Amino acid sequence: MAYDADAFTRSASSAWQPVPHYVAYRNTRERVTALIQAHPDSEGRPVPACPGWTVGRLLTHIVENCRFAETNTATPELSDRPLCLDAPSTAELLSEWARSAAVVEQAVSKLPGPAAGSLLLMDAFTHEYDARVALDTPLPHDHPAFPGAFEVALTGFAGAVLWRGLPTLRIETEDFSRNIGKGRPEAVLRGSRVDVYRSLVGRRTPYQIAALDWSADPRPWMPAFGWGPFTPPAEPVER
């Protein structure tokens, strides 16, 4: 879906400094790797944000997504490898991710346009936070993947607002502000970058979203928080 200029008005503070997506993805991979290695017993831990998944299954998903992206790089690396991994160990997953990511990151670094690699980045970054919640570790507020992943989430949310014909909403965090929709905003949603992002990617319940700092009744915009693959959970999966 294409949006005109009024549908997605941008402004940001100097603190919001995007880095290339391939750099942010590499950093995310390194952070996830360090997190998993620091919790050697994490493979079987359940992931509240992904019902039925364990940390091991989540890691497999991230690695398989990277390998799928690798198939689009026109390299022969996967010619004799199955796309899906058969019961790999954690060490094998991390090793394979490092190998595959090196190919993908190099390919993305050569692609034109600011959106290259954005979906892969958002998926890995979102699941890094899922794993951190599962392992009861802090969610960093200064993650270099935040700007790129947030742009994807805001664009998806903007599409839902427009498709549903909802009034314009202004979103503000400590770093940036966005007008989502056309024309003058009828309400402002304020929150930390973590709270707003997790709300946009289906990790907060409608009650938790409504409990953020809204300047008006949030109910008109609640349906838009279900977009693409994301649906707010009925019960809290994180604080």
N, C-alpha and C positions, 0 to 999 in steps of 0.2 A: 504494500500500500504506500502510495506517495503522499507526502504532506506538504502543504504550502508553508511559507515562512511563518505565518501566524499560528500554525498548529504546534510549533515547537520552538519557542523563543528562548535563546540561551543567554546566560550571563554567569560569570564565575569569578571567584576571588583568585588572587595570585597564588593562594595555597593549593588550589586545585590544578595540579600540573600533570597532565597526561604524559605517559611514556609510550613508545611504540608497543603495539600489542604483542609482538613476538618477545620483547624484553619482559613485559609484564607476565606473559605466560611462562617464560623460563623461571622468573622469580617465584611464581606460584608453584611450579613443579618442585623447585628446590625447597620451598617451605613445607609442602606436603611431604616430601621425602624425609626431611628432618623431623617432622611431626611423627610420622609412622615409625621411623627408626628410634625415636625417643620413647615409643610405647610398643615394645616388641610383642606384647600380649593383646594388641588391639584388633587383630584380624576378625575375631568373633564378636566384637562389641556391636550391639545394635545401633543403627543410625536413626534417631527419632524423626528427622525430616524426611526420610525415605523409608516408609514402612516396609518391612520385610527384608531390608538390606542390612548387611553388616559393614563394618569398615573395610573388610577385605573385598566385599562385593562392590562397594563404592570405588575403591581403588581400581578394581578390574574395569569398571565402567569408564573411568577417566582415561585409562591406558588404551582401551579399545577405541574410544573416541579419537584419541591422538593417532592411532594406527589407521583409522578410517580417513582422517584428514590426510595422512601420508599417502593414501592411495590416489589422492587428487594432485599430487606433486609431480607426477610423470617420472618418478624414479623407479628403478627395478628392485628396490630394497625388499618389497613384500611379495615379490613374484613367487617365491617358494615357501612362503609363510602363511598359515591360516590367519584369517582376519580376527577370529575370536580365539582367545587363549583357553587351553584345556587344563583346568585345575592348576594354575601356576602358583608357586610359592610367592610370598611377599617380596623376597629378594629378587626373584625372577621378574616380577611385575615392575619393580623399581628400575631394574637394569634395562628392561625392554622399553620402558617409558623414556629413559634417558637417551637410548638409541634413536627411537622414533621421533622424539621431540627435537633432536638435533637436526633431523631432516626437515621437519615441519617448520621450525623456527627460521631456518635458512631460507626456505621457500617463501614464507610469509614476508620476510624482510625485503624481498625483491618485488613484492606485489604493489601495484599502485593503489591509492585511495586509502582513506582513514579507517575503513571498515574491515580490512583484511585481517582475518583471524579473530574477529570480535566474538563470534558465537563460541568458538572453542575456548577462548579466554573466559567468557562468562560462565560456561559450564564448569571449568576446572576451579575457578575462583569460588563459585557458589558452593561446590562440593567440598572445597577446602574448609569453608566455614561449617558445613554440615559435619565434617569429621571433627572439627574442633569442639563443637557442641557435644558430640558423642563422647569425646575424650575429656570433656570438662576442662578445656584449656581456653585462655582468653581469646576473644575475637579482636585482632589488631585493627585499629582505626586508621593507620597510616599505610595500608597495603598499597603497593604501586598498581595493582590491578583494579583498584576501585574506580578510577575515572572511566576506563574502557568498558568495564562490566556494567557500570551504572548507565552509560549511554545506551547500551543494548536494552537494559531493563526499562529505561524511560521511554525509549522508542516504542517498545512493545506495549507499554501502558498507554502511551499517547494514541496508538492505533485503536486500543479498546475504548478509550474515551470518545474518539471521533466516531467509531463504528456504532457505538451505542447512543450517539447524539447527546452526550452529557455536557454540562456547562464547563467552561474553562476552569482549570484548577492550577494554582501556583504551588510549586513544591520548593521548599527552602530547607537547606541543611547549613551546617557551619561553614561549608565551602562554596556552595553554589545555589542558584535558583533557576527554576524553569517554569515557564508558562506552558501548561499542557492543554491544548485546545485552541480555539479561535476566539479572538476578541479579549475583552477585559475579564480577568479572573473573578469568579463569584465566591471563591473561598481560597484560603491558604492553608497548606499542610506543612507544619514545621516539625523537624525531628533530627536526631543525629543521623549521620550518613549510614551507620550500621542499621539502625531501626528502620529507616526509610527503605534501604536496599532490601533488607530481609522481608519487609512487607511487600515489596514489588515482585519478589520471586517466590511467593507462595510459602513462606516460612513463618508467617504470623497469622493468627486467627482474625476473623472480622472484629472480634472484641478488642484484641490487641491493637489492631490498626485504628479502630475508632478511639482508642485511648491515647493516641498521639495528640499533638497540639494542633487542633483544627480551629479555624476562625469561624466556622459555620457547621451546621449539621452534616456529618460525613456520609450519611446514608445514600445520597444520590450517586456518589462515586464508588461505593463499595463493589458493585458488580464488575467494575473495570479492573479490580485487583485479580480477577481470574482471567488470564489471557495466555495464549500459546499453550505451553505445557504446564502452566502454573495454576494452582487452585489453593486458596487459603484453607488450611486444615480446620477441622471442626473443633479439635482440642489442641491446646498449646503443645508445641514440640520443642520450644525453647523459651527462655525468659526474655 
